[in-house]
């Protein structure tokens, strides 16, 4: 298909429409990934640093991630949109309150995917209407927000809206590390934007802030050590070496994002869907430990947290309970030793090893160990006994 120029749809008009719809930043890029970022992706995959996210190594999807044209051969321009979700308060403040649950800033209200996809479609419709008015019939668009193998951060840098920092996330001079991204692929051609340069300089505060040393080097992430990966994507028990470092982080982790000095220029989001729900600003671990399946689904309806399911969620909460030092949580944790989920039971065992005296734990084990058939849970009991 022959592409048409978007001369009648200037970048300034496009950006003005994007702001009218609700986006905070908009830029355009050629549909290509530079050699440096292709190499970073290849090394990430070759090293197995994606953990259990096997789609990263899918032989059909990987070439599409490396090259947007492989994803859609007709694409001529990638429009990159950003939405500010900057927090009003210090996202690390709850570290000093171990009886409370820390939830990543992005997950304290509605699932951003739904809102951004709706707005991307709205912008795409406007774009096609303008193209038809200018006589550029037959043009096409596709919208993406984590729904396809799009390497969006390098595209965001090419579009001039930010740069990929040493924590591997996009950083903006205006919004710091707090931007949700979405893309509109189109067969229309726009004048190429000037890419943003890397402003990290010698600063490595984000790398140093990681509680699990998940950055083997600046601009490189080992997802297998990342608390965001462990609490959201990882399906099994949390590896022992990361449990203490998790602290009270029960869904995601903002440490590297929050450490970025460019956040001093960021502003609180004005989008109501991104402003934290009151009940998720400083939730009590004790309350989460009592959620049954129906209560979990109802409480997190419309939230990205619902996606991981109750078992993984309570696994995370139980690790935080074990790290809390709060003996008042023991009865609630002990109740979960009889939960239907082996993942929950195993995590409850570890939490109790942290909260109970060795003698009390030994007595508890005598009551529960013999009835446990799941090998993962029995292994937790055995490891706890050896540690004691």
N, C-alpha and C positions, 0 to 999 in steps of 0.2 A: 504494500500500500504506500502510495506517495504521501509524504507528510506535508502539511501546510504550515506556513509561517503563522505565528501568533502575534503579528505586528499590531493587529487591531485590538488585541488583548495585551496591553502592556503589562510589564511586571508590576508597575505601580498600581494599576487597576486590580490585578490579581491579588496583590497584598492587601489592598483596601477592602476587597470583598472578603478575604480570609479573616481580617480583623472584625468585619461586620458580622460574620457567622459565629465568631467566638474564639478563633485562634489568636495566639499572641505573637507568632512569628511565622514568616513564610519565605521560602527561597526556592530557586530552581537549579537543577543540576543536570548534566549529561548522564545518560544511563550507563555509567561505567564505574568500576571499582579500581582504584590505583593499585599498582604492583605491590606496594608496601602492605596494604591492608589485605590483599589476596594472600600474601605470604604469612601474615599473622593468622589468618583464618586457617590456612593449611597446617601451620605448626600447632594450632590449638586442637585441630582434629587429629592430626598424626600422633600427638602426645596423649590422646585419650582424655584431655582435660575437660571434656564435656560431660564426664561422668556417665550417668544412665540416660542422658538426653540423646538417645540413639538417632533421632531425626537429624542431628547435626552431621552425622556421618552417612546419611542416606545417599547412595550413589546417584540417585536421580535428582535429589534436592540440592546436593552440594554444588554442582556446576551452576545451578540457578542462583545460589547464594553468592557465588563468586562473580557472577555477571548478570545484571538485570536484563540484558537482551536475551540471555538464555531462558529467563523466566517468561518474557514476552517479546518475541522478535520484532514486533512493530513499534515498540516504545521509542520515542525520540527525546522525551523530557520527563524527568522525575521532579514533581513538586513536593517539597518536604515541608510539613506543617508542624509547629510546636505549640503545646499548651502548657502554660505555667501552672505548676501545682505546689509552688513554694509554701512552706509551713509558716505559721505565725509565731510559733514557739520553737525553742531549741529541741530538735528531735532526739537529742541524747539525754534530756533531762531525767527521764525515768530510770536511767542506769543507777541512780542513787536511791531508787525505791524498788528493791528486789521482790517485793510482794505484789508489784504491779506488772502488767504485761506490756512489753514493747512491741508495737506493730509498725511496720514500715509506713512512712508518710503516705505513700501512694495508695495504701489499702485501708485507710481509715474511714472511707465512705463508699461511694458507688464505684463499680468497675469502670475504669476509664475507657476500656475498649468500646463499650456500647455508645457512649457519648461522642467519642472522637470519630467512630465509624459513621455515625449519623451525620456529623458535620462534614466529613470527607465526601460523603455522597451528595450533600447539599452543594458543596463547592464544585464537585464534578458536574452536576446538572447545570449549574450556572455557566461553567466553562463551555459545555456543549451548546448551550443556548447562544452564547456569544459567538462561538465558532460558526454556527449556522447563520447568524445575522451578518457575519462578515463574508459569507459565501464559501466557507471551508466545510462543505458537507462531507459526511462519511467519516469524520474523525471519531476516535474512541478514547475511553478512559477506563482505568481499573483502580480501585482503592485498596489500600492495605494498612492494617494496624495489627501487627503480630499474627497475620493470617496466612503468610506465605514466607518463603525463605528470602527475605529482603535484608541486606546488610545496611541498615538504615543510618547507623551513626556515621560511617564514612560518607554516605550520601548527604547527610546533614552538614558535614564539614564542607563538602563540595558545593553545597547550596548556600554556604556563607552564614548559616545560622548558629554555628558553634564549632567546637573542635573536640576530637576524642581525647579526653584527658588520660593521665597515667592510671586512673582507676577503670579505664576502658569505656566509661560513659561519656555522653556528650556534655560539654561545658559551654555555657553561654556567658558572654561579658555582661549581659543584661539580666539573665535569670539564673545564673550559677548552674548548679547541677540538677535543677528541678524542672525538667521539660519532658512531657509526654510527646512522643513522635508519631506521626502518621504520614502516609505518602499517597499521592495521586500520580499514577503513571498515565501518560497521554501520548498520542501520536502527533500532537501539536508540537511545534518547535518554538522555543523561547530563546532569547539571547542568553548566552551562558553567563552565569553569575561568577563573581570573584570568590574563590574559596576562602574560608576563614583560616588564619594561621594558628599554630599552636602557641598558646600563651602560658603554658605551664612553667616554662623556664626551668630553674633548678629546684623548684618546689616538689616535694614528694610526700606532703602531709597525708594525702589520701592513702598512699601505700603503707605508710607507717601506722595509720589508724586501724588497719584491718586486724581484728582480734584473733584471727586464725591463720595469719600470714598467707593469704590466698593469692598474693601477687608475687610470683617468682622473680619478676622484674617489672619495671615500669612499663605500662601498656600491655601487660600480659596477665591474664587471669586464669588460675586453675580452679574451675568451678567446683571440683570435688572437695575443696576446702572452704568454699564460700558459704556463709551462713544463709544467704538468700537461697542458694541452691539446696542446701541441706534441709531447710525448713519448708520449702515449697516443692521442688522437683524430686528430691530423693524420697524413695518409697519405703525404704527399710528402716531399721532402728538407726538412730544417730550414732556414728562411730564414736567410741569412747574418748578418743583423743580430742574431740571437739566439744564435748558436752559442757565442761566447765566454762570454756570460752564463750559459749552461747549466752551465758548469763540469763537474763530474762527476755531475750529476743525470741518471740514465738512465731513471728511471720515476717520474713525478710530481714534486711539489715541495712541501715543507713549510715554506718560509720564512715565509710570512704566518701560518700556524697557530702555528708555534713562537715567533713574536715576541710573541704575545698575553700580556700580564701576568697574565691570569686563569689561565693555566696553573700558576701557583704554588700553586693550590689543587687541581690535578689529582693523581690517583694512578695508579700503574701498573695496567694491566689485570690482572685475575685470570683472564681467559679464555685457556685454553691455545692455542686456535686463533688468537689475536691476538698471542701472544708470538712474537717473531721466531725463525725457524729459524736455527740457529747459522751455517749456510753463507751466510746473507743479512745477517748483522750488519755485516760489512765485507768484502764479496766483492772479489776482484781483477779489474780490467778485463781483465787478460791471460787469465784463465780463461774469461771470457765470450766473448772474441774467437775462441775455438777451438770454440765450440758449433756442431755441424751441426744439421740439422733434427730428427733423432731425439733427439739429446742435449738440445736445447732443450725439446722437448715433454716428455721424461721428467723433466728437472730442474724444470720449472715446472708439473708436473701438480698440479692442485688450486689453483694460484695465479692471481690475477687477471692476472698478467703474461702468462700463456699466451695470453690473449685477443688481444693485439696482434700476435702472430706473430713469428717469428724475424727477418724482414726489418726491421720497424720497431724491434724490440729492438736488433739489431746496429747499425742506423742511429744510435740513441741512444748505444750504447756507443762507437761510432767517434768521435762528436763529443766524448765525454768523453776518449777516448784522445788526440785531437788537442789537447785542453786540458791534458793531464796533464804535458806536457814530458818524458815518459819515452821516451827513444830506444830503450830495450829492447823497446818494443812495435812498432817498425817492421817486423820480419819477420812478425809476426802480422797486422798491418794490410795489408802488401803482399800476403800470401796471399789476402786478400779482394778484391783487384782482379780476380780470376778467378771470383768467386762468381756463381752463376746469377742473383741478384737485382740488377737495375740500381740499386735504392735503396741496397743495400749497397756496390756498386762506387763509386757517386757519393760516398757518405759517406767511403769509404776514401780517395778522392782528396784530399778536404779534410783529413782527418786527417794524411795524409802531407805536405801543404804546411806543416803546423804543426810537424812533427817532423823534417823533413829539411832539409838545406841547399839553397839554390836550385840549385846545380850538380848535386847528387845527384838532386834531384827532376826536373831537366831530362833527365838520363840515363834515369831511370825512365819518363818520359813517352814518350820515343822508342821504348821497348820495348812500350808498351801502347796508346798513343793510336790508332795506325793500325788496330788490331784492334777498336776499340770502335765499335759501330754505334748504340748507344742515344743519342739526342740529349741527354737529361738528363745522362748521364755525360760526354759530350763537352763539354757546357757547363761542367761542373765543371773539366775539364782546361783549357779555354780561359780561364776566370776565374782559375784558379790561375796560369796563364802570365802573364796581364796583371798580376796582383798582384805577381808576382815581378819 
